Structures are given as structure tokens and as C-alpha cells.
Amino acid sequence: MPATQRQIARLLGYPAEASLTDGDLNQGVLASPERVALGLVAEAFASDDVTSGSEARAFVEERVAEWAAVLENEVRQRVASIASVEIQRRAPDG
């Protein structure tokens, strides 16, 4: 499974050895966009390269853009929207 698919699968809680299609991942994210968004935000703030809300937002935007080949646009926009709210909650300054 390509790295992008593995990242999405991991955020959904699937085991590393799971064999999933893009359709499976779309359905999974559609069913649990909050889980994916909150996990992605947690990864952003855990990164040594992220020290502010604006950097967390850039981290999330980059990852979500990378998912374009796997996830439908509506699904990616939903994750990005939830992530943005969470970033604002965690780092209201940025």
C-alpha cells in the first residue's frame, strides 16, 4: 500500500497489514472525518517543525492535498474544515 494510503488507514485505526482500496478509505473517512482530522492535528502539533497554529494549518493542508489521489474532494474538504476548527481551538493565536 502506498504511503498516502497507509497514513489515511493509520489515522482510521486500521492495522498496517490491512488491504484497503481507495473506495474503502473514502468510506472510512466519510464515516469518521473527526477521527482523521483530530489525528492529523495531533500529528501536526507533535511535529518538531510545528510551533504555531499557522504552521499546524500548513502541515494539515499539505497532508490533505497529498490525499487528492486517494480521497474525493468533498471528503478532503470535510477533514480540512474539522482540522481547522481544532487548530483554532488549540492555538487561537494562529
N, CA, C and O atoms as a GROMACS GRO file, in nm:
protein
  376
    1MET      N    1   0.085  -0.117   0.000
    1MET     CA    2   0.000   0.000   0.000
    1MET      C    3   0.090   0.125   0.000
    1MET      O    4   0.184   0.132   0.080
    2PRO      N    5   0.064   0.221  -0.088
    2PRO     CA    6   0.143   0.344  -0.091
    2PRO      C    7   0.136   0.422   0.040
    2PRO      O    8   0.042   0.405   0.119
    3ALA      N    9   0.235   0.507   0.063
    3ALA     CA   10   0.247   0.581   0.189
    3ALA      C   11   0.122   0.664   0.219
    3ALA      O   12   0.078   0.670   0.334
    4THR      N   13   0.066   0.727   0.119
    4THR     CA   14  -0.053   0.810   0.141
    4THR      C   15  -0.169   0.725   0.193
    4THR      O   16  -0.237   0.763   0.289
    5GLN      N   17  -0.190   0.612   0.130
    5GLN     CA   18  -0.297   0.523   0.175
    5GLN      C   19  -0.268   0.470   0.316
    5GLN      O   20  -0.359   0.460   0.398
    6ARG      N   21  -0.142   0.437   0.344
    6ARG     CA   22  -0.105   0.388   0.478
    6ARG      C   23  -0.134   0.494   0.584
    6ARG      O   24  -0.182   0.462   0.693
    7GLN      N   25  -0.104   0.620   0.553
    7GLN     CA   26  -0.128   0.727   0.650
    7GLN      C   27  -0.277   0.740   0.681
    7GLN      O   28  -0.316   0.749   0.797
    8ILE      N   29  -0.358   0.740   0.578
    8ILE     CA   30  -0.503   0.751   0.598
    8ILE      C   31  -0.555   0.630   0.676
    8ILE      O   32  -0.634   0.645   0.770
    9ALA      N   33  -0.510   0.512   0.638
    9ALA     CA   34  -0.553   0.389   0.707
    9ALA      C   35  -0.514   0.394   0.854
    9ALA      O   36  -0.592   0.357   0.941
   10ARG      N   37  -0.392   0.441   0.882
   10ARG     CA   38  -0.345   0.451   1.022
   10ARG      C   39  -0.432   0.549   1.101
   10ARG      O   40  -0.469   0.521   1.215
   11LEU      N   41  -0.465   0.662   1.041
   11LEU     CA   42  -0.550   0.761   1.109
   11LEU      C   43  -0.690   0.705   1.135
   11LEU      O   44  -0.757   0.745   1.231
   12LEU      N   45  -0.733   0.613   1.050
   12LEU     CA   46  -0.863   0.549   1.070
   12LEU      C   47  -0.857   0.435   1.171
   12LEU      O   48  -0.960   0.385   1.216
   13GLY      N   49  -0.735   0.395   1.208
   13GLY     CA   50  -0.720   0.289   1.306
   13GLY      C   51  -0.708   0.150   1.248
   13GLY      O   52  -0.717   0.052   1.322
   14TYR      N   53  -0.686   0.140   1.117
   14TYR     CA   54  -0.669   0.009   1.055
   14TYR      C   55  -0.529  -0.044   1.083
   14TYR      O   56  -0.435   0.035   1.096
   15PRO      N   57  -0.512  -0.175   1.094
   15PRO     CA   58  -0.378  -0.231   1.113
   15PRO      C   59  -0.293  -0.208   0.988
   15PRO      O   60  -0.345  -0.195   0.877
   16ALA      N   61  -0.162  -0.203   1.007
   16ALA     CA   62  -0.069  -0.176   0.898
   16ALA      C   63  -0.082  -0.276   0.783
   16ALA      O   64  -0.060  -0.240   0.667
   17GLU      N   65  -0.118  -0.398   0.814
   17GLU     CA   66  -0.126  -0.500   0.710
   17GLU      C   67  -0.261  -0.505   0.639
   17GLU      O   68  -0.283  -0.591   0.554
   18ALA      N   69  -0.352  -0.415   0.673
   18ALA     CA   70  -0.485  -0.413   0.610
   18ALA      C   71  -0.472  -0.387   0.460
   18ALA      O   72  -0.391  -0.306   0.417
   19SER      N   73  -0.553  -0.456   0.384
   19SER     CA   74  -0.556  -0.438   0.239
   19SER      C   75  -0.682  -0.359   0.206
   19SER      O   76  -0.793  -0.412   0.209
   20LEU      N   77  -0.663  -0.231   0.174
   20LEU     CA   78  -0.776  -0.141   0.154
   20LEU      C   79  -0.768  -0.073   0.018
   20LEU      O   80  -0.660  -0.041  -0.030
   21THR      N   81  -0.883  -0.052  -0.042
   21THR     CA   82  -0.890   0.021  -0.168
   21THR      C   83  -0.911   0.170  -0.138
   21THR      O   84  -0.940   0.207  -0.024
   22ASP      N   85  -0.895   0.252  -0.240
   22ASP     CA   86  -0.926   0.394  -0.222
   22ASP      C   87  -1.072   0.413  -0.182
   22ASP      O   88  -1.105   0.501  -0.102
   23GLY      N   89  -1.159   0.330  -0.237
   23GLY     CA   90  -1.301   0.336  -0.200
   23GLY      C   91  -1.323   0.304  -0.053
   23GLY      O   92  -1.403   0.370   0.014
   24ASP      N   93  -1.251   0.205  -0.003
   24ASP     CA   94  -1.259   0.172   0.140
   24ASP      C   95  -1.216   0.290   0.225
   24ASP      O   96  -1.280   0.323   0.325
   25LEU      N   97  -1.107   0.355   0.184
   25LEU     CA   98  -1.055   0.469   0.261
   25LEU      C   99  -1.151   0.588   0.255
   25LEU      O  100  -1.172   0.656   0.355
   26ASN      N  101  -1.209   0.612   0.138
   26ASN     CA  102  -1.307   0.720   0.126
   26ASN      C  103  -1.425   0.696   0.219
   26ASN      O  104  -1.469   0.786   0.290
   27GLN      N  105  -1.475   0.574   0.219
   27GLN     CA  106  -1.589   0.540   0.305
   27GLN      C  107  -1.552   0.553   0.452
   27GLN      O  108  -1.630   0.603   0.533
   28GLY      N  109  -1.432   0.508   0.486
   28GLY     CA  110  -1.386   0.517   0.624
   28GLY      C  111  -1.375   0.661   0.672
   28GLY      O  112  -1.419   0.694   0.782
   29VAL      N  113  -1.317   0.747   0.589
   29VAL     CA  114  -1.303   0.888   0.627
   29VAL      C  115  -1.439   0.956   0.629
   29VAL      O  116  -1.466   1.038   0.716
   30LEU      N  117  -1.523   0.921   0.534
   30LEU     CA  118  -1.658   0.978   0.532
   30LEU      C  119  -1.735   0.942   0.658
   30LEU      O  120  -1.812   1.023   0.709
   31ALA      N  121  -1.714   0.820   0.708
   31ALA     CA  122  -1.782   0.775   0.830
   31ALA      C  123  -1.720   0.834   0.957
   31ALA      O  124  -1.789   0.849   1.058
   32SER      N  125  -1.591   0.869   0.953
   32SER     CA  126  -1.522   0.918   1.074
   32SER      C  127  -1.430   1.036   1.043
   32SER      O  128  -1.310   1.030   1.072
   33PRO      N  129  -1.483   1.144   0.984
   33PRO     CA  130  -1.395   1.255   0.950
   33PRO      C  131  -1.330   1.320   1.072
   33PRO      O  132  -1.217   1.369   1.065
   34GLU      N  133  -1.402   1.319   1.183
   34GLU     CA  134  -1.346   1.379   1.305
   34GLU      C  135  -1.223   1.303   1.352
   34GLU      O  136  -1.123   1.363   1.390
   35ARG      N  137  -1.230   1.171   1.349
   35ARG     CA  138  -1.117   1.089   1.393
   35ARG      C  139  -0.993   1.121   1.310
   35ARG      O  140  -0.884   1.138   1.364
   36VAL      N  141  -1.011   1.128   1.180
   36VAL     CA  142  -0.899   1.154   1.090
   36VAL      C  143  -0.846   1.296   1.111
   36VAL      O  144  -0.725   1.317   1.120
   37ALA      N  145  -0.935   1.393   1.118
   37ALA     CA  146  -0.894   1.532   1.135
   37ALA      C  147  -0.822   1.554   1.267
   37ALA      O  148  -0.717   1.618   1.271
   38LEU      N  149  -0.877   1.501   1.374
   38LEU     CA  150  -0.814   1.519   1.505
   38LEU      C  151  -0.680   1.447   1.513
   38LEU      O  152  -0.586   1.497   1.575
   39GLY      N  153  -0.670   1.331   1.450
   39GLY     CA  154  -0.544   1.260   1.446
   39GLY      C  155  -0.439   1.336   1.367
   39GLY      O  156  -0.322   1.341   1.404
   40LEU      N  157  -0.482   1.396   1.258
   40LEU     CA  158  -0.390   1.474   1.176
   40LEU      C  159  -0.342   1.598   1.250
   40LEU      O  160  -0.224   1.633   1.243
   41VAL      N  161  -0.432   1.664   1.321
   41VAL     CA  162  -0.394   1.781   1.400
   41VAL      C  163  -0.298   1.740   1.511
   41VAL      O  164  -0.200   1.810   1.538
   42ALA      N  165  -0.324   1.628   1.575
   42ALA     CA  166  -0.233   1.580   1.680
   42ALA      C  167  -0.094   1.554   1.623
   42ALA      O  168   0.006   1.588   1.686
   43GLU      N  169  -0.088   1.495   1.504
   43GLU     CA  170   0.041   1.472   1.439
   43GLU      C  171   0.110   1.604   1.407
   43GLU      O  172   0.232   1.617   1.423
   44ALA      N  173   0.033   1.702   1.363
   44ALA     CA  174   0.091   1.833   1.331
   44ALA      C  175   0.157   1.893   1.454
   44ALA      O  176   0.273   1.935   1.448
   45PHE      N  177   0.084   1.897   1.565
   45PHE     CA  178   0.138   1.960   1.686
   45PHE      C  179   0.249   1.876   1.750
   45PHE      O  180   0.328   1.929   1.829
   46ALA      N  181   0.256   1.748   1.716
   46ALA     CA  182   0.364   1.663   1.768
   46ALA      C  183   0.492   1.678   1.686
   46ALA      O  184   0.600   1.638   1.730
   47SER      N  185   0.479   1.736   1.568
   47SER     CA  186   0.595   1.753   1.480
   47SER      C  187   0.688   1.861   1.535
   47SER      O  188   0.644   1.966   1.581
   48ASP      N  189   0.817   1.834   1.528
   48ASP     CA  190   0.917   1.932   1.572
   48ASP      C  191   0.915   2.058   1.484
   48ASP      O  192   0.958   2.164   1.528
   49ASP      N  193   0.865   2.045   1.362
   49ASP     CA  194   0.862   2.157   1.269
   49ASP      C  195   0.743   2.250   1.291
   49ASP      O  196   0.736   2.357   1.230
   50VAL      N  197   0.651   2.212   1.378
   50VAL     CA  198   0.530   2.290   1.400
   50VAL      C  199   0.536   2.355   1.538
   50VAL      O  200   0.540   2.287   1.640
   51THR      N  201   0.538   2.488   1.537
   51THR     CA  202   0.545   2.561   1.664
   51THR      C  203   0.433   2.662   1.680
   51THR      O  204   0.431   2.738   1.777
   52SER      N  205   0.340   2.666   1.584
   52SER     CA  206   0.230   2.762   1.592
   52SER      C  207   0.107   2.707   1.521
   52SER      O  208   0.113   2.607   1.449
   53GLY      N  209  -0.003   2.774   1.542
   53GLY     CA  210  -0.126   2.736   1.475
   53GLY      C  211  -0.115   2.747   1.324
   53GLY      O  212  -0.166   2.661   1.251
   54SER      N  213  -0.048   2.851   1.275
   54SER     CA  214  -0.035   2.867   1.130
   54SER      C  215   0.051   2.757   1.070
   54SER      O  216   0.025   2.711   0.958
   55GLU      N  217   0.154   2.714   1.142
   55GLU     CA  218   0.236   2.603   1.093
   55GLU      C  219   0.158   2.472   1.097
   55GLU      O  220   0.174   2.387   1.009
   56ALA      N  221   0.074   2.454   1.198
   56ALA     CA  222  -0.011   2.334   1.206
   56ALA      C  223  -0.109   2.334   1.089
   56ALA      O  224  -0.133   2.230   1.028
   57ARG      N  225  -0.164   2.450   1.059
   57ARG     CA  226  -0.258   2.461   0.947
   57ARG      C  227  -0.186   2.425   0.816
   57ARG      O  228  -0.242   2.353   0.733
   58ALA      N  229  -0.065   2.473   0.797
   58ALA     CA  230   0.011   2.442   0.676
   58ALA      C  231   0.041   2.292   0.667
   58ALA      O  232   0.033   2.233   0.560
   59PHE      N  233   0.076   2.231   0.781
   59PHE     CA  234   0.103   2.087   0.787
   59PHE      C  235  -0.020   2.010   0.742
   59PHE      O  236  -0.011   1.920   0.658
   60VAL      N  237  -0.136   2.046   0.798
   60VAL     CA  238  -0.260   1.976   0.764
   60VAL      C  239  -0.295   1.998   0.617
   60VAL      O  240  -0.333   1.903   0.547
   61GLU      N  241  -0.284   2.121   0.569
   61GLU     CA  242  -0.316   2.150   0.430
   61GLU      C  243  -0.229   2.069   0.334
   61GLU      O  244  -0.276   2.020   0.232
   62GLU      N  245  -0.101   2.055   0.368
   62GLU     CA  246  -0.010   1.978   0.285
   62GLU      C  247  -0.051   1.831   0.280
   62GLU      O  248  -0.055   1.771   0.173
   63ARG      N  249  -0.081   1.773   0.396
   63ARG     CA  250  -0.121   1.633   0.400
   63ARG      C  251  -0.251   1.611   0.324
   63ARG      O  252  -0.262   1.517   0.245
   64VAL      N  253  -0.348   1.696   0.348
   64VAL     CA  254  -0.478   1.680   0.282
   64VAL      C  255  -0.462   1.693   0.130
   64VAL      O  256  -0.528   1.622   0.055
   65ALA      N  257  -0.375   1.782   0.085
   65ALA     CA  258  -0.351   1.796  -0.058
   65ALA      C  259  -0.288   1.669  -0.115
   65ALA      O  260  -0.319   1.628  -0.227
   66GLU      N  261  -0.200   1.607  -0.037
   66GLU     CA  262  -0.137   1.481  -0.080
   66GLU      C  263  -0.240   1.370  -0.097
   66GLU      O  264  -0.216   1.275  -0.172
   67TRP      N  265  -0.351   1.380  -0.030
   67TRP     CA  266  -0.453   1.276  -0.034
   67TRP      C  267  -0.544   1.286  -0.156
   67TRP      O  268  -0.635   1.205  -0.172
   68ALA      N  269  -0.520   1.384  -0.244
   68ALA     CA  270  -0.608   1.407  -0.360
   68ALA      C  271  -0.621   1.285  -0.450
   68ALA      O  272  -0.726   1.264  -0.509
   69ALA      N  273  -0.516   1.205  -0.460
   69ALA     CA  274  -0.521   1.087  -0.546
   69ALA      C  275  -0.601   0.973  -0.485
   69ALA      O  276  -0.636   0.877  -0.553
   70VAL      N  277  -0.629   0.984  -0.354
   70VAL     CA  278  -0.696   0.875  -0.282
   70VAL      C  279  -0.838   0.913  -0.242
   70VAL      O  280  -0.932   0.834  -0.261
   71LEU      N  281  -0.855   1.033  -0.188
   71LEU     CA  282  -0.984   1.073  -0.133
   71LEU      C  283  -1.056   1.173  -0.223
   71LEU      O  284  -0.993   1.257  -0.287
   72GLU      N  285  -1.186   1.162  -0.226
   72GLU     CA  286  -1.268   1.256  -0.301
   72GLU      C  287  -1.255   1.396  -0.240
   72GLU      O  288  -1.230   1.411  -0.121
   73ASN      N  289  -1.273   1.497  -0.324
   73ASN     CA  290  -1.258   1.635  -0.281
   73ASN      C  291  -1.347   1.670  -0.162
   73ASN      O  292  -1.301   1.733  -0.066
   74GLU      N  293  -1.473   1.630  -0.167
   74GLU     CA  294  -1.566   1.660  -0.056
   74GLU      C  295  -1.516   1.602   0.076
   74GLU      O  296  -1.526   1.667   0.181
   75VAL      N  297  -1.462   1.484   0.071
   75VAL     CA  298  -1.412   1.416   0.191
   75VAL      C  299  -1.291   1.492   0.245
   75VAL      O  300  -1.280   1.515   0.365
   76ARG      N  301  -1.200   1.530   0.157
   76ARG     CA  302  -1.082   1.606   0.198
   76ARG      C  303  -1.121   1.742   0.257
   76ARG      O  304  -1.064   1.785   0.357
   77GLN      N  305  -1.218   1.808   0.196
   77GLN     CA  306  -1.263   1.938   0.248
   77GLN      C  307  -1.324   1.924   0.386
   77GLN      O  308  -1.304   2.010   0.472
   78ARG      N  309  -1.398   1.818   0.409
   78ARG     CA  310  -1.459   1.795   0.541
   78ARG      C  311  -1.350   1.777   0.647
   78ARG      O  312  -1.359   1.836   0.754
   79VAL      N  313  -1.249   1.697   0.617
   79VAL     CA  314  -1.138   1.675   0.711
   79VAL      C  315  -1.067   1.808   0.737
   79VAL      O  316  -1.039   1.841   0.852
   80ALA      N  317  -1.038   1.883   0.632
   80ALA     CA  318  -0.967   2.010   0.647
   80ALA      C  319  -1.047   2.109   0.733
   80ALA      O  320  -0.990   2.181   0.814
   81SER      N  321  -1.177   2.110   0.714
   81SER     CA  322  -1.263   2.201   0.791
   81SER      C  323  -1.263   2.167   0.940
   81SER      O  324  -1.250   2.256   1.025
   82ILE      N  325  -1.276   2.040   0.970
   82ILE     CA  326  -1.274   1.996   1.111
   82ILE      C  327  -1.137   2.024   1.172
   82ILE      O  328  -1.127   2.070   1.285
   83ALA      N  329  -1.032   1.996   1.096
   83ALA     CA  330  -0.896   2.020   1.145
   83ALA      C  331  -0.875   2.168   1.173
   83ALA      O  332  -0.812   2.204   1.273
   84SER      N  333  -0.925   2.254   1.087
   84SER     CA  334  -0.909   2.397   1.106
   84SER      C  335  -0.972   2.445   1.237
   84SER      O  336  -0.914   2.526   1.309
   85VAL      N  337  -1.089   2.395   1.266
   85VAL     CA  338  -1.157   2.429   1.392
   85VAL      C  339  -1.075   2.382   1.511
   85VAL      O  340  -1.062   2.454   1.610
   86GLU      N  341  -1.020   2.262   1.502
   86GLU     CA  342  -0.940   2.207   1.612
   86GLU      C  343  -0.810   2.285   1.630
   86GLU      O  344  -0.768   2.310   1.743
   87ILE      N  345  -0.748   2.324   1.521
   87ILE     CA  346  -0.626   2.405   1.531
   87ILE      C  347  -0.657   2.538   1.598
   87ILE      O  348  -0.582   2.584   1.683
   88GLN      N  349  -0.766   2.599   1.559
   88GLN     CA  350  -0.806   2.727   1.620
   88GLN      C  351  -0.832   2.708   1.769
   88GLN      O  352  -0.799   2.796   1.848
   89ARG      N  353  -0.889   2.596   1.808
   89ARG     CA  354  -0.915   2.569   1.949
   89ARG      C  355  -0.785   2.552   2.027
   89ARG      O  356  -0.771   2.603   2.138
   90ARG      N  357  -0.690   2.482   1.967
   90ARG     CA  358  -0.564   2.453   2.035
   90ARG      C  359  -0.466   2.571   2.034
   90ARG      O  360  -0.389   2.591   2.128
   91ALA      N  361  -0.471   2.647   1.926
   91ALA     CA  362  -0.377   2.760   1.911
   91ALA      C  363  -0.450   2.882   1.857
   91ALA      O  364  -0.436   2.917   1.740
   92PRO      N  365  -0.529   2.947   1.943
   92PRO     CA  366  -0.612   3.058   1.895
   92PRO      C  367  -0.534   3.176   1.838
   92PRO      O  368  -0.591   3.263   1.772
   93ASP      N  369  -0.405   3.180   1.862
   93ASP     CA  370  -0.323   3.290   1.810
   93ASP      C  371  -0.287   3.276   1.665
   93ASP      O  372  -0.242   3.372   1.603
   94GLY      N  373  -0.305   3.157   1.608
   94GLY     CA  374  -0.257   3.140   1.472
   94GLY      C  375  -0.349   3.066   1.387
   94GLY      O  376  -0.320   3.044   1.269
   0.00000   0.00000   0.00000
